[in-house]
């Protein structure tokens, strides 16, 4: 069971905006360090392959939501990364630096701390096992796999029971997130600098960088072996910067209401998250790094059985990832939070808050260029 740490242990002062509130006993602000990206169901071998693929990336964790119908559990994809507006300069006292200001997204301002789901299932203990939500990293997924049975067609015929998983995970610690190993749980030195991340004092920096791409994630469990080996053929990817191994894509439909824009702004507040806009869809882009990507920008498990099928199916010739993110790419307008706010200025709404018109990408591009020119 998760517990609430008393507020007096946080060293709160009269200027602390959380003192005396429902959030006053929260030490590490799990709502500000753990962001949902997508949801899927674990029904087929392809779903299992997706889970294996995602868990190869630094900062990605899966979650399993309890269901009254076994096999119908929702799986969530979550990014463990701090919000850029989170002041982490004081150990055990992580606070929102834009609390109760216009810069705070409405989804945060309206959050009900008295019914906090995040605190129940995501912290403050890193090893909590909940009766309503299970956190799954590579080690835990590997433990689950012997309990899954695959039919000839690839469907998963049986998933472990919830009680089995609770017992299975109870003594298995979760992998540590990058910001938790880079001084995020405490300040280093009298200046309060957070190692590898930059200053985390109020006002916060314009951005807090994700883990450097040149630093591979720490060693973990042995790769999961599901698929037969493949032929080692590197030629078609020569000269590529491996965008597919340093960016995750989470497509979603363009917003229909003003509230959806606010939620997108909330997502863009997290380190490593950007927005890609096309005329047909909006895509959340996450800057992270596959654990198998070598410093030579090549896959370290190419030709080996642990390489996910999703990676095998990527066509090197005419690669759509390279076309969207590589040199000269123009069909995907990429913006950070500041660019998104400028973009949102030209989206039209009716009196009820419904989106009436989103300008096409070429018009949005010209608008953002004009904004930048005025600010130069």
DRENLUM-661453 format. One record per residue (C-alpha): residue in one letter; x, y, z. Coordinates in nm, 4 decimals. Example, Ala and Ser with C-alpha at 12.3 -4.5 7.8 and 13.67 -1.06 7.14 Angstrom:
residuo;xx;yy;zz
A;1.2300;-0.4500;0.7800
S;1.3670;-0.1060;0.7140
This chain:
residuo;xx;yy;zz
X;0.0000;0.0000;0.0000
X;0.1145;0.3503;-0.0806
X;0.1414;0.5904;0.2097
X;0.1250;0.9685;0.2429
X;0.4319;1.1234;0.4026
X;0.3434;1.3922;0.6597
X;0.3856;1.7474;0.5342
X;0.6059;1.8451;0.8270
X;0.8778;1.6134;0.6934
X;0.9003;1.8195;0.3747
X;1.0384;2.1295;0.5425
X;0.7467;2.3360;0.4173
X;0.7353;2.7021;0.5031
X;0.4531;2.9560;0.4998
X;0.5367;3.0423;0.1382
X;0.4883;2.6837;0.0212
X;0.1777;2.6809;-0.2048
X;0.1040;2.3202;-0.1089
X;0.1234;2.3610;0.2678
X;-0.2093;2.2716;0.4260
X;-0.3528;2.1426;0.0974
X;-0.4332;1.7926;-0.0258
X;-0.0973;1.7890;-0.2065
X;0.0972;1.8956;0.1041
X;0.2118;1.5442;0.1927
X;0.3444;1.4539;-0.1516
X;0.7239;1.4389;-0.1718
X;0.8059;1.3738;-0.5375
X;0.5000;1.5000;-0.7297
X;0.4252;1.1828;-0.9322
X;0.1689;1.3759;-1.1376
X;0.4566;1.6005;-1.2542
X;0.7070;1.3229;-1.3294
X;0.4919;1.0611;-1.4992
X;0.2851;1.1442;-1.8069
X;0.0420;0.9185;-2.0027
X;0.1065;0.8880;-2.3765
X;-0.1194;0.6117;-2.5112
X;-0.3431;0.3157;-2.4244
X;-0.3678;-0.0309;-2.5799
X;-0.4941;-0.3832;-2.5037
X;-0.2690;-0.6897;-2.4708
X;-0.4530;-0.9326;-2.6973
X;-0.2133;-1.0544;-2.9658
X;0.1519;-1.1304;-3.0238
X;0.1714;-0.7977;-3.2042
X;0.0630;-0.6221;-2.8830
X;0.3326;-0.8066;-2.6911
X;0.5871;-0.7045;-2.9534
X;0.4742;-0.3416;-2.9127
X;0.5283;-0.3673;-2.5368
X;0.8777;-0.5112;-2.5853
X;0.9605;-0.2405;-2.8370
X;0.8445;0.0470;-2.6155
X;1.0272;-0.0810;-2.3093
X;1.3550;-0.0688;-2.5001
X;1.3383;0.3127;-2.4743
X;1.4756;0.5122;-2.1840
X;1.2066;0.6597;-1.9577
X;0.9201;0.4488;-2.0948
X;0.7138;0.2433;-1.8523
X;0.3931;0.0479;-1.9062
X;0.1005;0.0270;-1.6691
X;-0.1784;-0.2269;-1.6426
X;-0.5191;-0.1109;-1.5168
X;-0.7267;-0.3610;-1.3197
X;-1.0436;-0.4887;-1.4857
X;-1.3385;-0.6988;-1.3681
X;-1.2981;-0.9034;-1.6884
X;-0.9625;-1.0868;-1.7139
X;-0.7901;-1.0165;-2.0437
X;-0.9712;-0.6842;-2.0846
X;-0.7224;-0.4741;-1.8897
X;-0.6104;-0.1465;-2.0404
X;-0.2360;-0.1037;-2.0782
X;-0.0989;0.2479;-2.0648
X;0.2260;0.3829;-2.2051
X;0.3826;0.6364;-1.9700
X;0.6873;0.8588;-1.9872
X;0.8822;0.9000;-1.6654
X;1.0195;1.2500;-1.7104
X;0.9890;1.5705;-1.5057
X;0.7715;1.8603;-1.6055
X;0.9944;2.1523;-1.7056
X;0.7999;2.3720;-1.4648
X;0.8752;2.1489;-1.1675
X;1.1220;2.3027;-0.9237
X;1.3378;2.0105;-0.8036
X;1.6081;2.2147;-0.6317
X;1.5071;2.1109;-0.2787
X;1.5217;1.7375;-0.1948
X;1.1817;1.6025;-0.0914
X;1.0075;1.9260;-0.1851
X;0.9339;1.9228;-0.5574
X;0.6954;2.2087;-0.6324
X;0.5271;2.3576;-0.9369
X;0.6991;2.6879;-1.0128
X;0.3947;2.8213;-1.2028
X;0.1282;2.7170;-0.9527
X;-0.1770;2.9441;-0.9608
X;-0.0424;3.1503;-1.2541
X;-0.1626;3.1772;-1.6172
X;0.1277;2.9511;-1.7187
X;-0.0188;2.6557;-1.5310
X;-0.2306;2.4343;-1.7615
X;-0.5947;2.4138;-1.6578
X;-0.5749;2.0347;-1.6363
X;-0.3246;2.0862;-1.3514
X;-0.5077;2.3748;-1.1861
X;-0.8318;2.1749;-1.1729
X;-0.6725;1.8525;-1.0478
X;-0.8428;1.7140;-0.7365
X;-0.5651;1.6407;-0.4879
X;-0.8113;1.4843;-0.2438
X;-0.8725;1.1971;-0.4890
X;-0.5174;1.1708;-0.6233
X;-0.4784;0.8566;-0.8350
X;-0.1119;0.9337;-0.9011
X;-0.0155;0.9289;-0.5350
X;-0.2009;0.6011;-0.4772
X;-0.0367;0.4016;-0.7560
X;0.2790;0.5869;-0.8639
X;0.4397;0.7048;-0.5435
X;0.5941;0.8064;-0.3254
X;0.7321;0.4513;-0.2992
X;0.9052;0.3400;-0.6199
X;0.8275;-0.0277;-0.5561
X;0.4589;-0.0025;-0.4779
X;0.2362;-0.2822;-0.6076
X;-0.1252;-0.1714;-0.6284
X;-0.4512;-0.3567;-0.6384
X;-0.5747;-0.1237;-0.9146
X;-0.2661;-0.0494;-1.1252
X;0.0544;-0.2425;-1.1957
X;0.3711;-0.0742;-1.3181
X;0.5651;-0.2793;-1.5726
X;0.9212;-0.2314;-1.6924
X;1.1423;-0.4719;-1.8895
X;1.2225;-0.6941;-1.5916
X;0.8583;-0.7305;-1.4935
X;0.7437;-0.7971;-1.8502
X;1.0051;-1.0708;-1.8777
X;0.8598;-1.2327;-1.5641
X;0.5105;-1.2142;-1.7136
X;0.5924;-1.3779;-2.0429
X;0.6089;-1.7421;-1.9268
X;0.2525;-1.6976;-1.7985
X;0.1253;-1.5942;-2.1428
X;0.0187;-1.8555;-2.3974
X;0.0257;-1.7805;-2.7693
X;-0.1971;-1.9572;-3.0198
X;-0.0716;-2.0458;-3.3663
X;-0.2263;-1.7309;-3.5120
X;-0.0486;-1.5089;-3.2634
X;-0.3370;-1.4410;-3.0253
X;-0.2651;-1.4453;-2.6544
X;-0.5005;-1.7102;-2.5174
X;-0.4348;-1.6548;-2.1488
X;-0.3000;-1.3693;-1.9422
X;-0.1867;-1.4068;-1.5795
X;-0.4406;-1.3385;-1.3098
X;-0.4067;-1.0124;-1.1220
X;-0.3251;-1.1839;-0.7926
X;-0.0454;-1.3761;-0.9646
X;0.1059;-1.0556;-1.0956
X;0.0915;-0.8849;-0.7584
X;0.2885;-1.1717;-0.6043
X;0.5222;-1.1825;-0.9040
X;0.6079;-0.8121;-0.8866
X;0.6068;-0.7603;-0.5120
X;0.9814;-0.7986;-0.4645
X;1.0939;-0.6817;-0.8091
X;1.2175;-0.3200;-0.8013
X;1.1368;-0.0955;-1.0941
X;1.4111;0.0441;-1.3129
X;1.5227;0.3905;-1.2072
X;1.4303;0.6811;-1.4367
X;1.7094;0.8958;-1.5808
X;1.6236;1.2033;-1.3730
X;1.6282;0.9944;-1.0573
X;1.9904;0.8953;-1.1233
X;2.1093;1.2426;-1.2240
X;2.0585;1.4217;-0.8953
X;1.6864;1.4870;-0.9349
X;1.6057;1.3547;-0.5895
X;1.8410;1.6076;-0.4352
X;2.0566;1.9048;-0.5165
X;2.4297;1.8797;-0.5613
X;2.6386;2.1547;-0.4139
X;2.5357;2.4763;-0.2475
X;2.4042;2.6217;-0.5713
X;2.1252;2.3653;-0.5939
X;2.2252;2.2441;-0.9397
X;2.0765;1.9193;-1.0618
X;2.3504;1.7095;-1.2198
X;2.3109;1.6534;-1.5908
X;1.9885;1.8507;-1.6068
X;2.0816;2.2108;-1.5299
X;1.9547;2.4501;-1.2676
X;1.6156;2.3616;-1.1232
X;1.5446;2.6770;-0.9275
X;1.2511;2.9133;-0.9631
X;1.2049;3.0552;-1.2160
X;1.2817;2.7307;-1.4022
X;1.5007;2.7157;-1.7118
X;1.3370;2.7390;-2.0518
X;1.3911;2.3669;-2.0940
X;1.5327;2.0694;-1.9102
X;1.7061;1.8400;-2.1541
X;1.6250;1.4700;-2.1766
X;1.9117;1.2273;-2.1126
X;2.1996;1.2903;-2.3556
X;2.1697;1.0712;-2.6649
X;2.5358;0.9768;-2.6376
X;2.4819;0.8072;-2.3021
X;2.3272;0.4634;-2.3221
X;2.0718;0.3591;-2.0575
X;2.2104;0.1525;-1.7684
X;2.2293;-0.2258;-1.8186
X;1.9061;-0.4108;-1.7568
X;1.7774;-0.7666;-1.7806
X;1.8611;-0.9837;-2.0791
X;1.6543;-0.8983;-2.3907
X;1.3274;-1.0837;-2.4331
X;1.3473;-1.3586;-2.6940
X;1.0285;-1.4132;-2.8914
X;1.1036;-1.3953;-3.2641
X;1.3336;-1.6065;-3.4847
X;1.6613;-1.4527;-3.5945
X;1.6769;-1.2277;-3.9027
X;1.9387;-1.1606;-4.1669
X;2.1990;-0.8967;-4.0781
X;2.1723;-0.6355;-4.3548
X;2.2877;-0.2859;-4.2638
X;2.3477;-0.1377;-4.6085
X;2.0138;0.0363;-4.6635
X;2.0481;0.2359;-4.3397
X;2.4026;0.3582;-4.3987
X;2.4341;0.7329;-4.3438
X;2.1090;0.7579;-4.1450
X;2.1056;0.9337;-3.8070
X;1.8710;0.6631;-3.6680
X;1.5728;0.8904;-3.6043
X;1.3591;0.5795;-3.5508
X;1.5762;0.4825;-3.2530
X;1.5728;0.8227;-3.0838
X;1.2101;0.9314;-3.1268
X;0.8800;0.7668;-3.0360
X;0.5593;0.8627;-3.2208
X;0.2159;0.8718;-3.0580
X;-0.0403;0.9866;-3.3177
X;-0.3704;1.1384;-3.2134
X;-0.6471;1.3172;-3.3942
X;-0.6381;1.6977;-3.4132
X;-0.8127;1.8629;-3.1170
X;-1.1890;1.9060;-3.1318
X;-1.2258;2.1362;-2.8328
X;-1.0276;2.4000;-2.6461
X;-0.9784;2.1590;-2.3537
X;-0.7840;1.9250;-2.5833
X;-0.5453;2.2100;-2.6600
X;-0.4906;2.2637;-2.2899
X;-0.4094;1.8954;-2.2440
X;-0.1609;1.9107;-2.5322
X;0.0042;2.2049;-2.3598
X;0.0269;1.9930;-2.0444
X;0.2038;1.7138;-2.2366
X;0.4495;1.9579;-2.3937
X;0.5537;2.0736;-2.0482
X;0.7457;1.7487;-1.9940
X;1.1134;1.7116;-2.0770
X;1.1684;1.5402;-2.4091
X;0.8140;1.5930;-2.5479
X;0.7383;1.7803;-2.8710
X;0.4377;1.8085;-3.1028
X;0.4329;1.7190;-3.4706
X;0.1502;1.8728;-3.6740
X;0.0326;1.7575;-4.0151
X;-0.2896;1.8328;-4.1977
X;-0.4335;1.4921;-4.1055
X;-0.3146;1.4272;-3.7509
X;-0.1222;1.5583;-3.4535
X;0.1600;1.3448;-3.3144
X;0.3246;1.3532;-2.9735
X;0.6988;1.3091;-3.0325
X;0.9125;1.1827;-2.7451
X;1.2888;1.2309;-2.7597
X;1.4384;0.9213;-2.6012
X;1.6850;0.6514;-2.6959
X;1.6597;0.2792;-2.7625
X;1.8849;0.0807;-2.5306
X;2.0156;-0.1155;-2.8318
X;2.1309;0.1882;-3.0294
X;2.5095;0.2051;-3.0418
X;2.7246;0.5161;-3.0540
X;2.7703;0.4469;-3.4264
X;2.3917;0.5076;-3.4718
X;2.3408;0.1418;-3.5558
X;2.1177;-0.1221;-3.3970
X;2.3133;-0.3481;-3.1644
X;2.0711;-0.6393;-3.2064
X;2.0235;-0.6297;-3.5844
X;2.0070;-0.9867;-3.7068
X;1.9315;-1.1193;-3.3584
X;1.6120;-1.2688;-3.2200
X;1.5493;-0.9967;-2.9593
X;1.4966;-0.7247;-3.2209
X;1.1233;-0.6324;-3.2190
X;0.9132;-0.7108;-3.5241
X;0.8158;-0.3426;-3.5415
X;1.1780;-0.2583;-3.6164
X;1.2104;-0.5362;-3.8733
X;0.9109;-0.4051;-4.0654
X;1.0556;-0.0568;-4.1013
X;1.1453;-0.0085;-4.4652
X;1.4888;0.1489;-4.5006
X;1.4198;0.2455;-4.8605
X;1.1642;0.5271;-4.8583
X;1.1734;0.5346;-4.4768
X;0.8785;0.7411;-4.3528
X;1.0553;0.8255;-4.0247
X;1.3556;0.9688;-4.2068
X;1.1190;1.1548;-4.4381
X;0.9441;1.3159;-4.1409
X;1.2458;1.3914;-3.9187
X;1.5511;1.3813;-4.1430
X;1.7237;1.6602;-4.3380
X;1.4834;1.8623;-4.5502
X;1.1721;1.7123;-4.3892
X;0.8758;1.9436;-4.4424
X;0.5524;1.7442;-4.4025
X;0.5609;1.7536;-4.0223
X;0.5622;2.0866;-3.8415
X;0.7454;2.0330;-3.5114
X;0.6918;2.2675;-3.2165
X;0.7792;2.2872;-2.8481
X;0.5507;2.4387;-2.5863
X;0.6364;2.7983;-2.6814
X;0.5748;2.7292;-3.0497
X;0.2525;2.5503;-2.9653
X;0.1177;2.8550;-2.7815
X;0.1911;3.0676;-3.0882
X;0.0248;2.8043;-3.3085
X;-0.2844;2.7948;-3.0857
X;-0.3351;3.1693;-3.1395
X;-0.4605;3.1100;-3.4949
X;-0.6918;2.8145;-3.4209
X;-1.0560;2.9259;-3.4402
X;-1.3278;2.8276;-3.1896
X;-1.6999;2.8813;-3.1586
X;-1.8759;3.0147;-2.8461
X;-1.8906;2.6653;-2.6905
X;-1.5155;2.6059;-2.7194
X;-1.5413;2.3671;-3.0136
X;-1.2669;2.3916;-3.2756
X;-1.4005;2.5450;-3.5957
X;-1.0835;2.5656;-3.8030
X;-0.7200;2.4618;-3.7774
X;-0.5155;2.6288;-4.0516
X;-0.3228;2.3944;-4.2848
X;0.0413;2.3235;-4.2073
X;0.1812;2.5614;-4.4678
X;-0.0231;2.8465;-4.3193
X;0.0835;2.7529;-3.9654
X;0.4460;2.7428;-4.0768
X;0.4248;3.0928;-4.2217
X;0.2564;3.2189;-3.9041
X;0.5280;3.0789;-3.6786
X;0.7989;3.2208;-3.9061
X;0.6366;3.5639;-3.8799
X;0.6189;3.5344;-3.4989
X;0.9871;3.4454;-3.4834
X;1.0771;3.7314;-3.7143
X;0.8930;3.9805;-3.4938
X;1.0711;3.8506;-3.1867
X;1.4171;3.8597;-3.3448
